[in-house]
Amino acid sequence: MPVAKTIYMDHAATTAVDPRVIEAMRPYFTELFGNPATMYGLGRDCEKAIESARITIAKAINAAPEEIYFTSGGTESDNWAIEGVAYANEKKGRHIIASAIEHHAVLETCQLMKNRGWDVTVLPVSNTGFVDPADVEKAIRPDTILVTIMHANNEIGSIEPIAEIARITRSKGVIFHSDTVQTIGKIPVDVKALDVDITSASAHKFYGPKGVGFSYIRKGTRIEAFARGGGQERNRRAGTHNVPGIVGMGKAIELASESFAEGSRLHKLAETLWEGLSDAIVDVHRNSPSENCLPGFLNIVVEGIEGEAMLLRLDAKGVCVSSGSACTTGSLEPSHVLLAIGLPAEVAHGSIRFTLGRENTEDEVRYVVKEFPGIISILRQMSPTYRKDCREAGGKPYAV
Ligand SMILES: *Cc1c(COP(=O)(O)O)cnc(C)c1O
């Protein structure tokens, strides 16, 4: 039997580089290989290319070009925002506020700062994954120097009320960082309308190359440099620029309006997927919110089954998805996001995340709806935790 074409439904993890992006990058690997910090024509051409990408990116998010700092991606931008603001504002205070559903790049840096003597307040979220702005207001103290709350969550897709939170942080004079890695390049983001001080972005999440991203840092924001050396990026992030990567990211953000236009199609596809799966499978629950959700996001839990088992069986059918548990040092930790929205640990283990994108079709969704229930019934027959008899007797194996 011919091997079926891969059905890629993991766009929150990464995306394929758009061929037009590759074309834009290509000359910067070959004839235009110069170091933008050098003064001869070859270097100046590279410098022009990165400055032109900076202008394109700034325009796309309604920032000024000098507020854009190129980095190696979302993780670096997140780390920088927290450490950089913490150290630059130490004299004012040592209190940081974050939400419980932040990406590990944020949470682990908050933990590091805690180990170094900072105080960190972690805010809860609702059972659909939303931060309550009133909780932010209550948590702010005179020594609070930073609030970090993501624009949209990468596991369930909830889009947070950033502008409302910013009204609070602005009035209290607290710096506000928002991890926008899941939103910039996917849905329209206007940093002035959101009124945030710092955001993080990563090209590989919006059909650009891996290993390149940027931070938006509003003029006047107190933050320490991330890297010291050759003085690049206005002395805040030294290191020779990733010229092809930056050029590719500029091209990818230029093409992002095509993704914005796809929003309603992806919403519909995710809805079709959910309807198909919830019709065919019992004891399945949706973790993604039905409103204020990123287009194409569907995170579900299937009771009595491990996410990894579903992932591997879908993989065998040519379908790429993510499961909620992160395999860290050999042990499976349930997702901190699913725990934060109130799922019991044993239920959270049974999660799977579909994130649809540009190349997904209705036929692909139909294929998954056709194949998935069979996978579930095989796994449930093998499952020691899924007690079918209990369900049939009217009880539920788990209360969700
Ligand atoms: C992917 C992701 C990151 C990390 O970005 P990298 O460029 O892969 O380091 C950070 N935050 C969120 C919300 C993400 O989805």
The ligand as an SDF file (V2000), in Angstrom:
LIG
                    3D

 15 15  0  0  0  0  0  0  0  0999 V2000
    6.4970   28.2850   20.3190 C   0  0  0  0  0  0  0  0  0  0  0  0
    6.2580   29.1860   21.4540 C   0  0  0  0  0  0  0  0  0  0  0  0
    7.3270   29.7860   22.1560 C   0  0  0  0  0  0  0  0  0  0  0  0
    8.7580   29.4540   21.8530 C   0  0  0  0  0  0  0  0  0  0  0  0
    9.1600   29.9700   20.6050 O   0  0  0  0  0  0  0  0  0  0  0  0
   10.4810   29.4000   19.9010 P   0  0  0  0  0  0  0  0  0  0  0  0
   10.7230   30.3440   18.7740 O   0  0  0  0  0  0  0  0  0  0  0  0
   10.1370   28.0320   19.4200 O   0  0  0  0  0  0  0  0  0  0  0  0
   11.5710   29.4140   20.9060 O   0  0  0  0  0  0  0  0  0  0  0  0
    7.0190   30.6610   23.1790 C   0  0  0  0  0  0  0  0  0  0  0  0
    5.7530   30.9560   23.4930 N   0  0  0  0  0  0  0  0  0  0  0  0
    4.7000   30.4130   22.8490 C   0  0  0  0  0  0  0  0  0  0  0  0
    3.3140   30.7820   23.2330 C   0  0  0  0  0  0  0  0  0  0  0  0
    4.9140   29.4990   21.8100 C   0  0  0  0  0  0  0  0  0  0  0  0
    3.8780   28.9590   21.1870 O   0  0  0  0  0  0  0  0  0  0  0  0
  1  2  1  0
  2  3  1  0
  2 14  2  0
  3  4  1  0
  3 10  2  0
  4  5  1  0
  5  6  1  0
  6  7  2  0
  6  8  1  0
  6  9  1  0
 10 11  1  0
 11 12  2  0
 12 13  1  0
 12 14  1  0
 14 15  1  0
M  END
$$$$
